[in-house]
């Protein structure tokens, strides 16, 4: 009987391990699992609240049981297939296009072909990112000038075409072979701002546009997203960091939400719902970090993300938190999080169904980002 109990315990421990780290193993192998375990252990060590840790483990075991039952009950149900991918053509006037749209195109032509937008929110350039998608499939964002011409484009889905032989299948080395050396800095007034990519993105100046290609370190450094900014729009941004405002705060929050969902559908996952009831929780933590010059999941009162959620009356079966700081935009924050094993794990966790995002700026206008994920 004792051997049977030991065997059952081993099976249970293995199941819990796979529940927490299975996605990481699939995407990053044993090295990624080691990184995630080290991250989780550090959080536990910082907290030093072992009863709370054991409570969470007990909660997760119960959740695992319920989740397995639910998956068995739903076995055989087919997911709705994604919309058919649009037919993409080579650019006619520029070197790059997104969803057959190029810099300089008219907004009326874009929306006649694509349909109405799903959201418009202020970005770091002082104009709106206008988001288009079909339940986050075929997702891209466009920025327009006062004449309603396209001056900016972004997508993290396979909607890119190029006369330069660059696609979402291109590796970083192949991109550099095709496009040459990336820019080392962008000049703003009398200041040169270094482009510090750590190898996860490159910026090129082509056809009077600033082309930034982002790479996925978990997918052999292949292209995972592209941002195209017209030279005149880039000149409007006088410094590296934008001027804070309530509209920009909300813009970054909504953009991060949309970018997260667009990334999830690429990986075959359902989009998350906007968690309005935890918006204050996420914002308060960003504000606290910005005002008190620290960067940690644990606040200065020793509260964990889970403590803060419970204090604000947020009930959940499972929760997680992503933090970022210093990135000049929602796009750069998101792409950086996707290249970090632990943060990517939260973004692509199938069990999560709700997300709230809070942004705040410190005295130097540097943004702080808090993403609060949970399953209701």
C-alpha positions in Angstrom: 0.0 0.0 0.0 2.9 2.3 0.8 4.4 1.8 -2.6 1.1 2.6 -4.3 0.9 5.8 -2.3 4.5 6.7 -3.3 3.7 6.0 -7.0 0.6 8.1 -6.9 2.5 10.9 -5.3 5.2 10.7 -8.0 2.6 10.8 -10.7 0.9 13.8 -9.0 4.3 15.7 -8.6 5.1 15.0 -12.3 1.7 16.3 -13.4 2.1 19.5 -11.3 5.6 20.0 -12.8 4.3 19.6 -16.3 1.4 21.9 -15.5 3.8 24.7 -14.5 6.7 24.1 -16.8 5.5 22.0 -19.7 5.0 24.9 -22.0 8.5 26.2 -21.3 10.0 22.8 -22.0 8.2 22.6 -25.3 9.4 26.0 -26.4 12.9 26.3 -24.7 13.9 22.8 -23.6 15.5 22.0 -20.3 17.5 25.3 -20.2 14.3 27.3 -20.3 12.8 25.1 -17.5 15.9 25.7 -15.3 15.5 29.5 -15.9 11.8 29.4 -14.9 12.4 27.2 -11.8 15.2 29.6 -10.7 12.8 32.6 -11.3 10.1 31.0 -9.2 12.5 30.0 -6.4 13.8 33.5 -6.3 10.2 34.8 -5.9 9.6 32.4 -3.1 12.9 33.3 -1.4 12.1 37.0 -1.6 8.7 36.5 -0.2 9.8 34.1 2.5 6.2 33.4 3.3 6.1 29.6 3.2 2.6 29.1 4.4 1.3 31.2 1.6 3.4 29.1 -0.8 2.0 25.9 0.4 -1.5 27.3 0.2 -0.8 28.1 -3.4 0.5 24.6 -4.1 -2.6 23.1 -2.5 -4.8 25.5 -4.6 -2.9 24.5 -7.8 -3.3 20.8 -7.1 -7.1 21.3 -6.8 -7.0 23.4 -9.9 -5.1 20.7 -11.8 -7.8 18.1 -10.8 -10.6 20.4 -12.0 -8.7 21.3 -15.2 -8.1 17.6 -16.1 -11.8 16.9 -15.6 -12.8 19.8 -17.8 -10.4 18.8 -20.6 -11.8 15.3 -20.5 -15.3 16.6 -20.7 -14.4 18.8 -23.6 -12.4 16.2 -25.5 -13.6 15.8 -29.0 -14.9 19.4 -29.3 -13.4 21.1 -32.4 -12.1 24.6 -32.2 -13.5 27.1 -34.7 -10.9 27.3 -37.6 -9.2 30.7 -38.0 -10.2 33.0 -40.9 -8.5 32.2 -44.2 -5.2 34.0 -44.6 -5.4 36.9 -47.1 -3.5 36.6 -50.4 -0.4 38.8 -50.1 1.3 40.6 -53.0 4.7 42.1 -53.3 4.9 45.9 -52.5 4.5 48.2 -55.5 5.9 51.5 -54.2 7.9 50.6 -51.1 10.3 47.9 -50.0 7.9 46.5 -47.3 4.2 46.2 -46.9 1.9 44.8 -44.2 -1.4 43.1 -45.3 -0.7 44.7 -48.8 -0.7 48.1 -47.2 2.3 50.5 -47.7 3.4 53.8 -46.2 1.6 56.6 -48.1 -1.6 54.6 -48.7 -5.0 56.4 -48.1 -7.0 55.4 -45.0 -10.1 55.2 -47.1 -8.5 52.6 -49.3 -7.2 50.6 -46.3 -10.6 50.4 -44.7 -12.4 49.7 -48.0 -10.2 46.6 -48.3 -9.9 45.6 -44.7 -13.0 47.0 -43.0 -13.4 49.2 -40.0 -10.9 49.3 -37.1 -11.4 47.6 -33.8 -9.6 50.2 -31.7 -7.6 53.5 -31.9 -5.3 54.5 -29.1 -2.5 57.1 -28.7 1.1 56.0 -29.3 4.5 57.5 -28.5 4.5 59.4 -31.7 1.5 61.5 -30.8 -0.8 59.8 -33.2 -3.1 56.8 -32.8 -2.3 53.2 -33.5 -5.4 52.1 -35.3 -5.9 48.3 -34.8 -7.5 46.0 -37.3 -8.2 42.3 -36.8 -10.8 39.5 -36.9 -10.9 38.4 -33.3 -7.1 39.0 -33.3 -6.5 37.0 -36.5 -4.8 39.0 -39.3 -3.8 41.6 -36.7 -2.0 44.8 -37.6 -1.9 48.4 -36.6 -1.7 51.5 -38.8 -0.9 55.1 -37.9 -2.2 58.0 -40.0 -1.2 61.6 -40.5 -3.6 64.6 -40.7 -4.1 63.9 -44.4 -5.3 60.3 -43.5 -2.3 58.7 -45.2 -0.5 55.7 -43.6 2.7 56.8 -41.8 3.2 53.8 -39.6 2.6 50.1 -39.7 3.1 47.2 -37.2 2.2 43.5 -37.1 3.3 40.5 -35.2 1.6 38.1 -37.5 2.7 36.7 -40.9 1.4 39.6 -43.0 4.7 41.0 -44.2 5.9 41.1 -47.8 9.1 42.6 -49.1 11.0 43.2 -52.2 14.1 42.6 -50.2 13.5 38.9 -49.6 12.6 39.4 -46.0 9.7 37.4 -44.4 8.7 35.9 -41.1 10.7 32.9 -42.0 13.9 34.9 -42.3 16.6 34.6 -39.6 18.4 37.5 -38.1 21.5 36.6 -40.0 19.6 36.3 -43.3 18.0 39.8 -42.6 21.4 41.4 -42.1 22.8 39.7 -45.2 19.9 41.1 -47.2 19.7 44.6 -45.7 23.2 45.2 -44.5 24.3 46.6 -41.1 21.5 47.9 -38.9 21.4 51.4 -37.5 23.4 52.0 -34.3 21.6 55.1 -33.3 18.7 57.5 -34.2 19.3 61.2 -33.9 16.9 63.4 -32.0 17.8 67.1 -32.2 21.4 67.3 -31.0 21.4 63.9 -29.3 22.2 60.5 -30.8 20.1 57.8 -29.1 21.8 54.4 -29.2 19.7 51.4 -30.4 20.4 48.8 -27.7 18.7 45.7 -29.1 20.6 42.9 -27.4 20.2 41.1 -30.7 16.4 40.9 -30.4 15.7 43.6 -33.0 17.3 45.5 -35.8 16.4 48.9 -37.2 17.2 49.9 -40.8 16.5 53.0 -42.8 15.1 52.2 -46.2 13.1 54.3 -48.6 12.9 57.1 -46.1 11.3 54.7 -43.6 12.6 53.3 -40.3 12.1 49.5 -40.5 12.4 47.7 -37.2 12.4 43.9 -37.4 12.0 41.9 -34.1 13.4 38.4 -33.7 12.0 35.5 -31.6 14.8 34.0 -29.6 12.6 31.0 -28.9 12.2 30.3 -32.7 15.8 30.4 -33.9 15.9 34.2 -34.1 13.4 34.3 -36.9 11.4 37.5 -37.6 8.4 37.7 -35.3 7.2 41.3 -35.8 7.8 44.4 -37.9 7.3 48.1 -37.3 7.5 50.6 -40.1 7.7 54.3 -39.3 7.7 57.1 -41.8 10.7 59.5 -41.5 8.5 62.5 -40.9 6.7 60.8 -38.1 9.9 59.7 -36.5 11.1 63.4 -36.6 7.9 64.4 -34.7 9.1 62.4 -31.7 11.6 64.9 -30.2 13.2 62.6 -27.6 13.6 58.9 -27.0 10.8 58.8 -24.4 7.4 60.4 -25.1 5.7 63.0 -22.9 3.4 61.3 -20.4 -0.3 61.9 -20.5 -3.5 60.1 -19.4 -4.2 59.3 -23.1 -0.8 57.8 -23.6 -1.1 55.7 -20.4 -4.4 54.2 -21.7 -2.9 53.9 -25.2 0.0 51.8 -24.0 -2.3 49.7 -21.8 -4.8 48.9 -24.6 -1.9 48.3 -27.1 -0.2 45.8 -24.8 -3.5 44.0 -24.4 -4.1 43.8 -28.2 -0.5 42.7 -28.8 -0.8 40.0 -26.2 -3.9 38.6 -27.8 -2.5 38.8 -31.3 0.5 36.7 -30.1 -1.8 34.2 -28.4 -3.8 33.4 -31.5 -0.6 32.9 -33.5 0.2 30.1 -31.1 -3.3 28.6 -31.3 -4.7 30.1 -28.1 -7.8 31.9 -27.3 -7.7 35.7 -26.8 -7.9 37.0 -23.2 -10.7 39.2 -21.9 -10.0 42.7 -20.6 -10.0 42.6 -16.8 -11.3 46.0 -15.8 -11.7 44.9 -12.1 -7.9 44.5 -11.8 -6.9 47.6 -13.8 -6.4 49.5 -10.5 -4.3 46.6 -9.1 -1.9 46.7 -12.1 -1.8 50.5 -12.4 -1.1 50.9 -8.7 1.9 48.6 -8.8 3.3 50.5 -11.9 2.7 53.8 -10.1 4.4 52.5 -6.9 7.5 51.3 -8.8 7.7 54.5 -10.8 7.4 56.8 -7.8 9.7 54.8 -5.5 12.3 53.8 -8.1 12.2 50.0 -7.7 11.4 47.1 -10.0 10.1 43.9 -8.4 7.0 41.7 -8.2 7.2 42.2 -4.5 6.3 45.8 -3.4 7.9 47.7 -0.6 5.4 46.4 1.9 6.4 42.9 1.1 3.2 42.1 -0.9 3.3 39.6 -3.8 1.1 40.0 -6.9 -1.3 37.5 -5.3 -1.5 39.5 -2.1 -2.2 42.7 -4.0 -5.0 41.0 -6.1 -6.6 39.5 -3.0 -6.4 42.9 -1.2 -8.3 44.5 -4.1 -11.0 41.8 -4.0 -9.9 39.9 -7.2 -10.8 36.3 -7.0 -8.9 33.8 -9.2 -8.1 30.2 -9.6 -4.6 30.9 -11.1 -2.7 34.2 -11.6 0.5 35.6 -12.9 2.3 38.9 -13.4 4.6 40.3 -16.0 6.7 43.5 -15.4 8.7 45.6 -17.8 10.3 49.0 -17.4 12.2 51.5 -19.6 11.0 50.4 -23.0 9.9 53.5 -25.0 6.7 52.0 -26.3 4.1 49.2 -25.8 5.5 47.4 -28.8 9.1 47.3 -27.5 7.8 46.2 -24.1 5.7 43.4 -25.6 8.5 42.1 -27.8 10.9 42.1 -24.9 8.5 40.1 -22.7 8.0 37.6 -25.5 11.8 36.9 -25.6 11.9 36.2 -21.8 11.0 32.6 -20.9 9.0 33.3 -17.7 7.1 36.3 -19.2 6.4 34.4 -22.4 5.0 31.6 -20.3 2.4 33.9 -18.8 1.5 35.4 -22.2 1.0 32.0 -23.8 -0.5 30.1 -20.8 -3.6 28.4 -22.1 -5.4 28.4 -18.7 -5.4 32.2 -18.3 -8.5 33.9 -19.6 -8.3 37.5 -18.3 -5.7 40.3 -18.4 -5.4 43.8 -17.0 -2.5 46.1 -17.8 -1.4 49.2 -15.9 1.2 51.7 -17.0 2.8 54.6 -15.2 5.6 57.1 -15.9 8.4 58.1 -13.5 9.8 61.6 -13.1 12.1 61.0 -16.1 9.1 60.0 -18.3 10.3 56.3 -18.3 7.3 54.0 -18.5 6.6 51.1 -16.1 4.4 48.2 -17.3 2.4 45.7 -15.2 0.5 42.9 -16.8 -1.9 41.0 -14.4 -3.1 37.6 -15.8 -5.6 35.3 -14.1 -8.2 32.7 -14.6 -11.5 33.5 -13.1 
